[in-house]
Amino acid sequence: MKKKSTFGIIHIGSIHTSMAIVDYRSPTEIKVVETANKELPLGEEVFRTHRLSFASIHELSRILQGFRQLLLDYRIEEVYPIATTVVREAENRLGILDLLYMRTGFRFHVADMTEEVYYKFFALHHFLKKNEIVGKKPTLLLDVTSGGLGFTGWQDGTLLFQTNVTGGRLSVLEHFTEEERVDVMFPSAVRDYLHASLSSLWPRIEHADIHTLVLTGFEARILVSHLSEGERTSYPAVIDPKKFLQIAEALMPLTTHKLMQAFGISERRAQLLMPTLLLYEEVVRTLRIDTILVMDTTFLYGYASWCGAQAISPKAIAEQDDLLLDLARSIAMRYNCNLPHISRIDEYATKLFDGLRRVHGLTPRHRLLLRMSALLHETGKFVNLRNYPLHSWQIIMGTDIFGITDAEKEVIACISYYYHRDNPGKKDAHYQRLTQAQKLVADKCCAILRLADALDQGHSGRIQCLSVRLVKEKLYVNYTSEYDISLIRWTFRQASTLFREIFGIEPVLRRK
């Protein structure tokens, strides 16, 4: 009998605050037991004033208290509260989180933009890979949030690219004044604004020859409902791009009043629908999309899928980690990294990590961060060979790494920065910006990466058939080689200093 996990999910969004109680068995077997949804347009206030008022926080607390009671009625003990754009963009974010905790008992995790897009992809990926057409041909998942846009390319189980840009539905609207929004030329101005904002993105995407555009969100569902002409809608729903462009052309200019009449929606929803439809049009025309596929997967569902997988589906998590590592290799190749070398460092670092499993106190997630560091640690050489660890740090911090939080990205950047430098200390600015928990992970992973990198000094691949065994206070690194490895031995001895300080274990390199 399959394992089952029952838990609650709470999401503070820009328009709605939602809750769901789910029974999770696998990423494709999720039963929603109960849902609750309250419309509370906090996003408009945050994008206008950059803060949430006390009145809004009070109303939000009231809604969350109701959710708490419902969770108690169902005897749900495990709850995962998460907030996205509206809290992430608020200048009084810390105050909001503290007040919500004091009033409701919920400690909210605030998702970064890449994290927000990743959760929905996590759920969609398991459904899309079963679709033969979508699975084999290049597919673009377009995620439109209130504050940004996520573009994720995927084909045959491999991530082709992932990039995020500003220009979400609310951030586009807030770029214009109230007077400009009611002007008859407003839709045309929004189209020009989107075109200019995305023009630099298309060269990075067009080479993938995208076949299918996958859409989610209430705007896509409104579009499907309009096309179904009153008939019951089933998902996934297929839209002919030519028909979509004909509808968009017929509705020009996309004024709020015209959209309210055409789609039978409220004024607020029509205001949000307008920039999204123009965005869809820009993507369809520019990339010459063959098929539009609309999924009814919500952020709440995607996050539930990820939380459940963390609890009882390690295979699904491992599969996603492999996708993320493939994406890291793509990033490394973009900066002309030596792929055979970084692949060997990844292999060696992983074996060292696994060999230390009984004593390092790290998690499988930290293993992923170490492997990311191994793949990205030489990206800075693309900029300049002098002080390249600094350039690696800058590249990593300036890159959206899919599925990796900003806090985790800081750890990856610091591991890549210090693996080839002096030991991090109090005077190092990059190190001091980390929390104590981050420093501990960075120290341990840096010590492992130094040792792994020493095993391929010269980038020649002279070490073969590596195995690692921990015996009491010695870590035996056993190898076979047909070559002279004097340089590797000397470098390994130097790299052992930090390793001994961190783990209290002596690494021993010996031939099998």
Buried (B, 14 or more C-beta within 10 A) or exposed (E): EEEBBBBBBBBBBBBBBBBBBBBBBBBEBBEEEBBBBBEBBBBBBBBEEEBBEEEBBEBBBEBBBBBBEBBEEEEBEEBBBBBBBBBBBBEBBEBBBEBBEEBBEBEBBBBBBBBBBBBBBBBBBBBBBEBEBBBEBBBBBBBBBBBBBBBBBBBEBEBBBBBBBEBBBBBBBBBBEEEEBEEEEBBBBBBEBBBEBBEEBBEEBEEBEBBBBBBBBBBBBBBBBBBEEEEEEEBBBEBEBEEBBEBBEEBEEBBBEBBBEBBEBEEBBBBBBBBBBBBBBBBBEBBEBBBBBBBBBBBBBBBBBBBBBBBBBEEBBEBBBBBBBBBBBBBBBBBEBBEEBBBBBBBBBBBBBEBBEEEBEBEEBBBBBBBBBBBBBBBBBBBEEEEBBBBBBBBBBEBBBBBBBBEBBBBBBBBBBBBBBEBBEEEBEBBEEBEEEBBBBBBBBBBBBBBBBBBBBEEBBBBEEBEBEBEEEEBBBBBEBEEEBEEBEEBBEEBBEBBBEBBEBEBBBEEE
